[in-house]
Amino acid sequence: MRYLFLLNPTAGKEDCTGQLIPEIEAAAARAGVEKKNLTIRCTEFAGHARELAHAAAQAAQQAGESLRIFTAGGDGTFNEALTGAAGFANAAVGCLPFGSGNDFLRTYGTREEFRDLDSQFAGGEAIIDLMQTNLGLSATICAAGLDAQVAYGIPKFRRIPFCGGEVSYLLSIVEQLCGHIGRKVRYEIDGEVLDVDCLMCAVCNGRTYGGGFAAAPEAQPDDGWLDVFIIRRVGRLTIAKLLGMYKNGRHFVNGQLVEKAKPYFIYRRAKRVTLEPIDGRGPIVATADGECAPCSRVEAEIRPGTGRIVLPKAAWERFTEERAVLKLS
């Protein structure tokens, strides 16, 4: 087994590399990993983690060896490595949460579990679905509208002292609420066409985004389905109430929208979703696992069983136990 750690020195508010490199080396030694099988690299530019992951997965495949890649950064760094390793059955990707949001891991466990290097080395591999979007592969959520505009505006707030992932997200929300809100959007959801005057939408494989907003609190990342949530356009005072519900996942319980959410939310399960603005106001901002861009059309389609991830020991045991229970039910 080979191990590759990809450290992003620009993720989060502080460079994690000086602290982390000796910790990784010590944990690897405790796990009995030979030095020749451990590689630690720092990423140097956007897309570098994708390149390094692809090259390492290809080399391991040619050598007939298994590879585990761990990223130390945020969801964007993890997504790059996952994309680079996609298609290689010998490679699995895990993450160490040193970014601002780190939403991928919230579907499976806690930041503390994922920061535990001993638990990471003792962890196991799991097969999950991925989404193919026009922004690239996504393991978690592809969103468009107000929430994506908020994500698009977050970077400038991260430079402010004490503005971590959630605080910068909230500040960006305030900024967006001061401008024009809502778009007229045409959705095609597994052949169903809906024209909706909407605030935002989230196409979900995982459960949270935006630093912990629980858009799809019951999403299963390996069930072959996307959970689609559309929020209708509402007034600014109602937005505050809806965001509180949305953040804590209180809009959706036991497989359905709660009564107080039904006037505002549309929910569907789907294999494929497309959306495009039809209000003549130009592109809509979309986001997928940390990547944001204005798009004239957004597409998301489930790719069952195409993701291979590494989970720390406690999270992996919990994940496998839950799957065993589901098979029996």
Disulfide bonds with the S-S distance in Angstrom:
none
